[in-house]
Amino acid sequence: MRERLAEIINREADLNVCGEAEDRHAALELVKARRPDLVIVDLTLKNSDGVELIKDIHSERPSLRMLVVSMHDESLHAERVIRAGAMGYITKQEATRNILLAIRRILAGNIYLNEKIATHIIGRLTARAGPVALTPAEVLTDREYQVFEFTGRGRNTRDIADELRVSLKTVETYRTRIRRKLNLHEGSSLLRCAIAWTHEQ
């Protein structure tokens, strides 16, 4: 996918791919060295999480524009990356058709979301018919959501701690917060909820 998108972009006379990276560390080094006008981020990175990369880049260069490419056609993921600092969200299914449109729109200073996702987000924000049940993606912080997703994928505490580079105690603290926010009273109920949620995505 990365090679295909690079090929499409490099065909344009006014656009050029100045670097590619597989993981968070390499991406941050490239951003510092090449000073791009726009970064395209995949949410699924090697050994890391795309949202964390977006936050890192936004912290270092708040004005740098970012477009997220994801396999998920899901408005909740789009909301999370926009909050983290990205200016656009495009699914891999539509990327080969609309990547140039998304890039040019973001370089012009605008947000890019496809019509389906934009309509869903606007509909939720403008809803007036009583309270809306919030999902885990909306209730949890980004790090809590990572722990929640890893739990749903069957990862144990040690694996999650190693992946996030935190202590076992920290992972358990996140799980305690998750149970409180989602009104789950037992560890087994957290596991069942996480598995169900992960399989729906």
N, C-alpha and C positions, 0 to 999 in steps of 0.2 A: 504493500500500500504506500509506504513512504517513497519508494522508488517511482511509483506511478505518479504520485502527486508532484514530485520533484520534476519529472519529465514534463508534465502539463504546465507547471509554473515557468520552467526554463524556456519554453517555446515563446513566451511573451517578451517582446522587445524591451519593455520597461520593468520587468521583474527578473530577479535572479536568486536562486537558492545559494546562500553563502555558507551553509554548514548543516550537518545532520548529526544527531546523537541518539544513542539507545537508552541512556539512563539519565537520572537527575543530575548527577555530578558532572558528567560530560556536557550536558545541556547548559548548565550554569557557566562552565568554563568557556563554552563557545559564545554565549551571550556577552560575556565580558570581553572576549578577544575580538569578535567580529562586529559588535555593535549593530545588530540588525534593526530594521524598521518595524518588523513584525515577527512574532514567533508562533509557529503552529505546534500545538501540544496534543499528544495522544493521552487520554486519561489512563490507559494501561501501559505503563512503562516497565522496562526491565528492572526488577528489584526495587521499585519505588512507586509512588502514587502521583498521578498527574496534578491533582489539586494542590499537593504540597509544593510541587515545582512551580505552579502558577503563583502561589503565595511568595515563594522565594524570589522569583523574578520581579514580582510587583513590589516587593520590599526594597529590592536593589535599584530597580528602575521603574518607578510608578507610572511614567508616561509611555513605557513600551507597550505596544499593542499586541494582544494575544488572541489567537483563534484556536478553539479546542475541537479536535476531531475525536469522535467516540463511536463505539459500536452500539451504544444505547440510544434509542429514539425515545427519550424520556425527559420531560420538562423539569423534573426535580434535579437531575444531574445538571441541566443547563443553568438552573437557578444557583446551584452551588458554585459553579465555575465563574459565573458573572459576579457573584459576591466575593469570590477569591481574587478577582482582578482581571479576568478575561473580558473581551469585548464581543466574542462571538462563539457560537456552538453549531457544529455541523456534524451530521452522522456520516459514517463511512459509506453508507449506501448512496448518499447524495453527493459525497465529496468530489468524485470525479466529474460530476456534471456542474456543480456550483462552486467549486473551490475558488475560482477566479473572481466570481461575483462577491463571495464572502470576503476575500482578501481586499478587493478594491473598496468595498463598503467600509471595512474597518480602517483601512488606511486613510479614508476620507473623514474619519472621526465618528462613524456611526456604529451602532450595534447590529450584529447579524444573527438572526434566529430564523429558522424556517417557519412557515405560516402555521403549521400544526402546533409547534412548541410555543410560539409567540401567543397564539390564541388561547392556549391552555393556561399560560402564565397570567395573561391579562384577565382571563375569566376568573381565576382564583383570587387575584388581587382586588377585583371589583365586585366580588360576590357580596351580596347583602342579605342573603336568606339564612340568617342565624349562624351559629357556630359551625366551623368546619373541622372535621377530624383530621388532625395533623399526622403525617407519616413519619417514620423514623428519620428519613432524609431531611425533614424540616425541623424536627425537634432536637436532634443531636448536633453537637459541634462536629467539625470535620474529623478530628481525631477520634471522637467517640464513634462516629459513623464508620471509620475504618475498622475499629475493633469489632463493631457490630457485624460488619460484612465478613471479616475474617472468621469470626465465630460461626457465622452461617455457612461458611465454606469448610467447616470442620477443622480449622486450625486450633491447636491447643495453646495454652497460655505462653509456654516457652517459645513456640514458633512466632506468635504475635509479638512478644517482647523483642525477639531478635529482628523481626521484620521492621519494627518501628524504632528500634534502638533505644528501648526504655527498659526499666526493671520489671520483674514479675509483679511487684507490689503496685506499680503504676498501672499495669494492665488490669489488675483486680479493682483498682480505684475507678478506672474508666467503666468497668462492668457494673460496679455499684451505682454509678451515676446513670448509666443506661437503664438499669432496672428501675430506678426511681423515676426517671423521665417518662418511661413507657409503662409505668404502673405494673411492673412485673415483680412478684414477691419471692420467686424462687429461681435458683440458678438454672434448673431444667426448663422453666418457662422462657427464660431468656434464650436458651439454645433453640427451643422449638420455634420461637418467634423469629429469630435470626435466620434459621434454615428456611422457613416459609417465605420470608421477605426476599432472601437471596434468590430463591428459585423463581420468584415472580418477575425479577428484573431481567 
